[in-house]
């Protein structure tokens, strides 16, 4: 999951909200959650032989309210 914000003007709210990543699997896959993202559920995923797994990128606007449960390889 990747998103972009051009940064030309500050935006106080979430750029993406209420995202559910559930029951996914993949060989050497990864999830990246960053910047202005809120209310995310990461649950029941299996990322086999993943080099990165789940990445939380905290830059100028941190992700908020991220819940993760019952994952393998993250």
DACORBEL-V653222 format. One record per helix or strand. SS is the DSSP state (a for helix, b for strand). FROM is the first residue (numbers start at 1). TO is the last residue. If there is no record, write none. Layout:
# DACORBEL-V653222
SS | FROM | TO
SS | FROM | TO
This chain:
# DACORBEL-V653222
b | 16 | 22
b | 25 | 27
b | 30 | 34
b | 37 | 43
b | 46 | 48
b | 53 | 57
b | 64 | 69
b | 72 | 72
